[in-house]
């Protein structure tokens, strides 16, 4: 049994353009009952928006097959019994925390999970200090959850701006609490993905366009890493220290690659529904 | 030749109370021309305020014999030719940067030294992001100077609040630039103190009440550490991993301790002025 973790941006779509053949490749996984999960580091919009984007691009998948850092955090918090939650995230993404016991804003005691996202210019001393006090107050009972560890990103004016990691580092240093990171290439995030599929990491294959975050990150967790030459891929990636388990021109070549694998023999060449249709004509 | 670095709070005074005998001990150092410098981690007020406090407590010293993180930063910046300077410090302490080429607020390029102090609730995303952009823009030419690395302190309401270190950590992580720390126990700060006295560390003796910050910090730099049993000293400090080179009941015992040292033979038992006075009566 093999399962697939599939990066979205650069693998299934590139900005607002679908990667040619992506829909067919995903259909192939469905037809052959190969478990798969879409794993993305997006934390600026809720999973439902990612799901709608895929639909808009002609790719129909169940909402539950999309794993974002927020969704992974919610699952981790539930599995580890870490409510109430104090969430330092942009308001729209709170949709992904629906159902969790959320601490009201400004309360500085009582959280057992303190979640840090990219608040951008909404960060101020009072908010960061509140996160610190919540961590300090929670002691052994508390945990610091980082929605990724991106150091900086491009602001709308094209200049660099601070992302989530510096604020997590500030809190880690002041509270002496190590963060649990949700987002590639963190092991906790990949573990959350494996748990979602109820499969061991050793049976999972990560498909991504980032030689470090996707491929190296996956391999360090005992998964295999399959590099696609779309998205942010550059030819020099092939000469890096990281050796992908396979390299595909794009996700369109995934069905062909799977058919070449020794373990693919047990897969039905044609799905049941197609056979019935074939017989009908 | 021996020189002394003397911690202030807990050694010369305790809050608003002078340590009995401190004035005489300092007079002894003056009388015997033993070089000394007062080293404090205070960065919330300018050196002149520390100097006035000493005068108020009956201890007259030259202003230039007080080394605070701000003063050390100014000297370091001058010695290393790192102007212009962007200073993220409380406005009153800017007095200690008088004469330095300071970048106007809001300018996000052109600094060669980015100085981070405890801005408290004046920190916001725009300020921290500005510091990051200045560091990113300066590249190899830039340096990050931290006025101490205190993680948290007590707020006026008695609760803990974030101090300077978490903000330095945020900037270090995002800019990949290691901070130069001005404040005990950082080696850069002790070096600045030694430079101020124009003496090698091997000839310096640090007098402090903090077994880690003062004594261990000094010993790691090749100085000797002399622990006083005043201020924050606790009996269990004696059983810590750190072995002070000597332990005094208080700074009042310093003259007696110096007289017992083999190197004190060359010191005049009585200063010139006293001899004249003795002869006059």
Interface residues (C-beta under 8 A of the other chain):
Chain A: X119 X120 X121 X122 X123 X124 X125 X126 X128 X129 X132 X133 X136 X151 X152 X159 X160 X161 X162 X163 X165 X166 X167 X169 X170 X171 X172 X173 X174
Chain B: X119 X120 X121 X122 X123 X124 X125 X126 X128 X129 X132 X133 X136 X151 X152 X159 X160 X161 X162 X163 X165 X166 X167 X169 X170 X171 X172 X173 X174
